[in-house]
Amino acid sequence: MSESASPSYAAAGTLRELWRFPVKSMGGEQLQESLIGSRGLHADRMWAVRDLELDAVTTARRLPGLLLCAARFETEPPPGVGPGDVAHVVVTLPDGTEIGSRDGARLGAALSELVDTRVSLVPLPPLHDKAAYRGVLASQKDLRKQFGLAEGEPLPDLSMFPVRKLAELAVYATPVGSFVDAYPVHVLTTSSLRAIAEHAGAAEVDVRRFRPNLLLDGAPDGLAEQAWVGGTLRVGAAELRAEIPTVRCTVPLREQAGGLPADPAVSKAVSRVGDRCLGVYAETTRPGVVRVGDPVLVAVPRFPGAVAASVGRVAERVKRGALRTGNRFLPR
C-alpha cells in the first residue's frame, strides 16, 4: 500500500515580519501588509546596481559596500509596477546622506565612490530587453570569494537547483523580469535564527543579515523550514511552494546598514548547522495579500516512499555529476 500523495495542512506559526527591498543588495523596509504576486512581494527589488565596467547587474557578493546603504520608496508604489514601469526610491548612504533615483548622476557618483567601482542605479528593465538582464560568467576564483572559500575547498553544492534554473542563471544575472537572486520569495523562521545564534555564540542573530521577505514565528526548534521543501505554505490569502533551501554566501557576515557589524561567526555557524543553507526560496502559486500576524499553514506532500527515494537518488547523482563536470570547465 502506498501513502496518499494528497497533502494535509498543519499549523506552522504566524507571520512575524514582512520585508521589502526596493534596491537589490541594500537594506530594506518593514511592512505591515503586502500583496504577494508572481514576482513576489509588491515592488520588491525594483532597482539594482549596474557595474559599468562589466556592463552587468552586480550585487553585494561582488561589492559588499552596497550593504552599508538602505533604500525606501518615495511613496508607496501603485498597483501594476513591474518590469519597465517602476516607482522612484531614495537611497540612504552610510554617512546619512539621502539621494533619490531621480538624481541618477549624483547617486551613481556617490555609489561609485563608496564601492570604488564605476556603477549606476538602474530600474527593472522591460521583459523584452533581455540583454539588460545578462550577467557575467563567474570564475572559480569569483565563486570562492563570494562564498568565502579557501583555495582547494570544494565549490558550493548547487545540486538542489533545477537544471533549468541553473541554465537561466548561467546566462542572466537574475531571472528575467526580476532582480531577485533565484526565486521570488525568501522565507525564514525564528527557530532557524535561534539555531544559528546558539552556534555563533550570540544571544541573538539579527534577521537583517539574511534578508528574508517573510519571517515566520512559532515553528519547532531547529531549521524547521528545510522540511517544507516541496510543500505548500499558506500565509494570509497567498499560497507559496517551497522550492529549495537558500544557499548562503558571505553577505550575512558583512557589516551592514543599521549598525550591524561584521561577524564571521554567523557564516561559520550557518556552514556547521545548515551545510551553508538557511531559509527556503519559494514560488507564488496563488497571489494574495498577507499581513503581519497572519497564521501560517504548511503541507508537505507524501509520496510512495521507496520509489520516490530511489528515483530521487538516481536523479541527484546525475545532476551532481553534471555540476562537477561543469565546475571543471569554469574559468579559474
C-alpha positions as CSV (number, residue, x, y, z in Angstrom):
1,M,0.0,0.0,0.0
2,S,1.4,3.4,-0.9
3,E,0.8,6.6,1.0
4,S,-1.6,9.2,-0.3
5,A,0.0,12.0,-2.3
6,S,-2.6,14.4,-1.1
7,P,-1.1,16.8,1.5
8,S,-2.7,17.8,4.7
9,Y,-2.1,21.2,6.3
10,A,-0.8,21.8,9.7
11,A,-0.2,25.0,11.7
12,A,3.3,26.3,11.4
13,G,3.2,29.6,13.4
14,T,2.5,33.1,12.3
15,L,3.9,35.8,10.1
16,R,6.1,37.8,12.4
17,E,7.9,40.2,10.0
18,L,7.4,41.3,6.4
19,W,10.4,42.8,4.5
20,R,10.6,44.5,1.1
21,F,13.9,45.5,-0.5
22,P,13.4,48.4,-3.0
23,V,17.1,48.1,-4.2
24,K,18.9,44.8,-4.6
25,S,21.7,44.4,-2.1
26,M,20.7,47.3,0.1
27,G,18.9,47.4,3.4
28,G,15.1,47.3,3.0
29,E,11.9,48.4,4.7
30,Q,9.5,46.6,7.0
31,L,5.8,46.4,6.0
32,Q,2.6,45.6,7.9
33,E,0.9,44.1,4.8
34,S,1.6,43.5,1.1
35,L,0.3,41.7,-1.9
36,I,2.4,38.7,-2.9
37,G,2.2,38.1,-6.6
38,S,4.1,36.1,-9.2
39,R,7.1,38.4,-8.8
40,G,7.0,38.1,-5.0
41,L,6.2,41.0,-2.7
42,H,4.7,44.0,-4.4
43,A,7.5,46.2,-5.7
44,D,10.3,44.1,-4.2
45,R,13.7,44.7,-5.8
46,M,12.6,47.2,-8.4
47,W,16.1,48.6,-8.7
48,A,19.7,47.3,-8.8
49,V,23.2,48.5,-9.2
50,R,24.9,48.0,-12.5
51,D,28.7,47.6,-12.8
52,L,29.6,49.9,-15.7
53,E,32.9,48.2,-16.3
54,L,31.4,44.7,-16.6
55,D,28.2,46.1,-18.2
56,A,26.1,43.9,-15.9
57,V,23.9,44.0,-12.9
58,T,26.0,43.4,-9.8
59,T,25.4,42.5,-6.1
60,A,26.8,42.8,-2.7
61,R,28.6,39.5,-3.3
62,R,31.0,41.4,-5.6
63,L,30.6,44.9,-4.0
64,P,29.9,44.4,-0.3
65,G,29.9,48.1,0.3
66,L,26.4,48.2,-1.1
67,L,25.2,46.6,2.1
68,L,26.0,49.8,4.0
69,C,23.2,51.6,2.1
70,A,19.5,51.4,2.7
71,A,16.6,52.2,0.4
72,R,13.0,53.2,0.6
73,F,10.3,54.2,-1.9
74,E,9.4,57.9,-2.2
75,T,5.8,56.9,-1.8
76,E,4.0,53.6,-1.7
77,P,4.3,52.1,-5.3
78,P,0.9,51.9,-7.1
79,P,-0.5,48.6,-8.3
80,G,0.9,47.4,-11.6
81,V,4.5,48.5,-11.2
82,G,6.9,46.0,-12.6
83,P,9.5,45.5,-15.4
84,G,9.8,48.7,-17.4
85,D,7.5,50.6,-15.0
86,V,9.0,51.3,-11.6
87,A,8.5,53.6,-8.7
88,H,11.3,56.0,-7.6
89,V,13.4,55.3,-4.5
90,V,15.5,57.2,-2.0
91,V,18.9,55.7,-1.0
92,T,20.5,56.5,2.3
93,L,24.3,56.4,2.2
94,P,26.5,55.3,5.1
95,D,27.0,58.9,6.2
96,G,23.3,59.5,6.3
97,T,23.1,61.4,3.1
98,E,19.9,60.7,1.1
99,I,19.8,60.8,-2.7
100,G,16.8,59.9,-4.8
101,S,16.8,57.9,-8.0
102,R,15.5,60.9,-9.9
103,D,19.0,62.4,-9.4
104,G,20.7,59.4,-11.1
105,A,24.0,61.1,-12.0
106,R,24.6,62.3,-8.4
107,L,23.6,58.9,-6.9
108,G,25.7,57.0,-9.3
109,A,28.7,59.1,-8.5
110,A,28.2,58.6,-4.7
111,L,27.8,54.9,-5.1
112,S,30.8,54.6,-7.3
113,E,32.9,56.4,-4.7
114,L,31.6,54.1,-2.0
115,V,32.4,50.8,-3.7
116,D,35.4,52.1,-5.7
117,T,33.9,50.9,-8.9
118,R,32.0,52.8,-11.7
119,V,28.4,51.9,-11.1
120,S,24.9,53.3,-11.6
121,L,21.5,52.6,-10.2
122,V,19.2,51.1,-12.8
123,P,15.4,50.3,-12.8
124,L,14.0,46.8,-13.5
125,P,14.1,46.6,-17.4
126,P,11.2,45.6,-19.6
127,L,10.7,41.9,-20.2
128,H,11.7,42.3,-23.9
129,D,15.1,43.8,-23.0
130,K,16.7,40.5,-22.1
131,A,20.2,41.9,-22.8
132,A,19.8,44.2,-19.7
133,Y,19.5,41.1,-17.5
134,R,22.7,39.4,-18.8
135,G,25.3,38.6,-16.2
136,V,29.0,37.8,-16.2
137,L,30.2,34.2,-16.1
138,A,31.6,33.7,-12.7
139,S,35.1,32.1,-12.5
140,Q,36.1,29.6,-9.8
141,K,38.0,32.5,-8.1
142,D,34.8,34.6,-8.1
143,L,32.8,31.8,-6.6
144,R,35.4,31.2,-3.9
145,K,35.4,34.9,-3.0
146,Q,31.6,35.1,-2.9
147,F,31.2,32.1,-0.7
148,G,34.3,32.7,1.5
149,L,36.1,29.5,0.3
150,A,39.8,28.9,0.6
151,E,41.8,27.6,-2.4
152,G,41.2,23.8,-2.5
153,E,37.9,23.9,-0.7
154,P,35.1,22.4,-2.8
155,L,32.7,24.8,-4.6
156,P,29.2,25.1,-3.2
157,D,26.9,22.2,-3.9
158,L,24.2,23.7,-6.1
159,S,22.5,20.4,-7.0
160,M,19.3,21.5,-5.2
161,F,18.7,23.9,-8.1
162,P,16.6,22.6,-11.0
163,V,18.7,22.3,-14.2
164,R,16.5,24.8,-15.9
165,K,17.1,27.4,-13.2
166,L,20.9,26.8,-13.3
167,A,20.8,27.3,-17.1
168,E,19.0,30.6,-16.7
169,L,21.3,31.9,-14.1
170,A,24.3,30.9,-16.2
171,V,23.2,33.4,-18.8
172,Y,21.4,36.1,-16.8
173,A,22.5,37.9,-13.6
174,T,18.9,37.4,-12.3
175,P,15.8,35.7,-13.6
176,V,14.3,37.8,-16.5
177,G,11.6,40.1,-15.1
178,S,13.0,40.3,-11.6
179,F,16.1,41.4,-9.6
180,V,15.8,38.5,-7.1
181,D,18.7,36.1,-6.9
182,A,16.8,33.0,-7.9
183,Y,13.2,32.8,-6.7
184,P,10.5,35.4,-5.9
185,V,10.1,34.9,-2.2
186,H,12.5,34.1,0.6
187,V,11.2,32.5,3.8
188,L,13.0,32.2,7.1
189,T,11.9,31.1,10.6
190,T,12.8,32.4,14.0
191,S,13.7,28.9,15.0
192,S,16.4,28.9,12.4
193,L,17.8,32.2,13.7
194,R,17.9,30.7,17.2
195,A,19.7,27.6,15.9
196,I,22.4,29.8,14.3
197,A,22.7,32.0,17.4
198,E,23.4,29.0,19.6
199,H,26.3,28.0,17.4
200,A,27.5,31.6,16.7
201,G,28.0,32.3,20.4
202,A,25.4,35.1,20.2
203,A,22.3,35.8,22.2
204,E,20.5,36.8,19.0
205,V,21.2,36.7,15.3
206,D,19.7,39.7,13.6
207,V,17.2,38.8,10.8
208,R,18.5,41.7,8.6
209,R,21.7,39.7,7.9
210,F,19.7,37.2,5.9
211,R,17.3,39.5,4.1
212,P,14.1,37.3,4.0
213,N,10.8,38.6,2.7
214,L,8.8,36.6,5.3
215,L,10.0,35.8,8.8
216,L,7.8,33.2,10.5
217,D,7.4,32.7,14.2
218,G,6.2,29.6,16.1
219,A,7.8,26.8,14.2
220,P,9.5,23.9,16.0
221,D,13.1,24.2,17.1
222,G,15.9,23.8,14.5
223,L,15.9,24.5,10.8
224,A,12.1,24.0,10.5
225,E,11.7,25.3,7.0
226,Q,14.1,22.9,5.5
227,A,11.5,20.1,6.0
228,W,9.0,22.2,4.0
229,V,10.9,22.0,0.6
230,G,8.5,20.5,-2.0
231,G,5.5,21.5,0.1
232,T,3.0,24.3,0.2
233,L,2.7,27.3,2.6
234,R,-0.5,29.3,3.1
235,V,0.1,32.7,4.5
236,G,-2.9,35.0,4.7
237,A,-4.6,34.9,1.3
238,A,-1.4,33.8,-0.5
239,E,-0.1,30.4,-1.3
240,L,3.6,29.5,-1.8
241,R,5.5,26.5,-2.9
242,A,8.8,25.9,-1.1
243,E,11.3,25.2,-3.8
244,I,14.9,24.8,-2.5
245,P,17.0,25.7,0.6
246,T,18.6,29.1,0.4
247,V,22.4,28.7,-0.2
248,R,24.3,31.3,1.7
249,C,27.3,33.3,0.5
250,T,29.4,35.8,2.6
251,V,26.7,38.5,2.8
252,P,25.5,37.6,6.3
253,L,28.9,38.1,7.9
254,R,29.4,41.5,6.3
255,E,29.0,44.9,8.0
256,Q,25.5,46.2,7.0
257,A,23.3,49.2,7.3
258,G,21.5,49.8,10.6
259,G,24.6,49.3,12.7
260,L,25.2,45.6,12.1
261,P,29.0,45.0,12.4
262,A,30.9,42.3,10.5
263,D,30.6,38.9,12.2
264,P,32.3,35.9,10.6
265,A,30.9,33.7,13.3
266,V,27.5,33.9,11.7
267,S,28.6,32.4,8.4
268,K,30.6,29.7,10.2
269,A,27.5,28.8,12.2
270,V,25.4,28.5,9.0
271,S,28.0,26.3,7.5
272,R,28.1,24.0,10.5
273,V,24.4,23.9,11.2
274,G,22.8,24.1,7.8
275,D,25.6,23.0,5.4
276,R,25.7,26.6,4.0
277,C,21.9,26.8,3.7
278,L,19.4,28.8,5.8
279,G,15.8,29.6,4.9
280,V,14.0,28.5,1.7
281,Y,13.2,30.0,-1.6
282,A,9.6,29.9,-2.7
283,E,7.4,30.5,-5.8
284,T,3.9,32.0,-5.6
285,T,1.2,29.6,-6.6
286,R,-1.7,31.7,-5.5
287,P,-1.4,35.5,-5.3
288,G,-2.9,37.2,-2.2
289,V,-2.5,39.8,0.5
290,V,-0.5,38.9,3.6
291,R,-0.4,40.8,6.9
292,V,1.9,40.6,9.9
293,G,0.2,38.3,12.4
294,D,-1.4,36.1,9.8
295,P,-1.4,32.3,10.6
296,V,0.8,30.1,8.5
297,L,-0.2,26.6,7.4
298,V,2.2,24.1,5.8
299,A,1.5,21.0,3.8
300,V,4.4,18.7,2.9
301,P,3.3,16.1,0.2
302,R,3.7,12.4,1.0
303,F,4.9,10.2,-1.9
304,P,5.4,6.5,-2.2
305,G,8.5,6.1,-0.1
306,A,10.7,3.5,-1.8
307,V,10.0,4.5,-5.4
308,A,10.4,8.3,-4.7
309,A,13.6,7.8,-2.8
310,S,15.1,5.5,-5.4
311,V,14.3,7.9,-8.3
312,G,15.4,10.9,-6.3
313,R,18.8,9.4,-5.5
314,V,19.5,8.5,-9.1
315,A,18.4,11.9,-10.4
316,E,20.5,13.6,-7.7
317,R,23.6,11.6,-8.7
318,V,23.2,12.5,-12.3
319,K,22.8,16.2,-11.5
320,R,25.7,16.3,-9.1
321,G,27.9,14.6,-11.8
322,A,26.9,17.2,-14.4
323,L,27.6,20.0,-11.9
324,R,31.0,18.7,-11.1
325,T,31.8,18.4,-14.8
326,G,30.6,22.0,-15.3
327,N,32.7,23.3,-12.4
328,R,35.8,21.9,-14.0
329,F,35.2,24.0,-17.1
330,L,34.6,27.2,-15.2
331,P,37.4,29.8,-15.9
332,R,39.9,29.9,-13.0
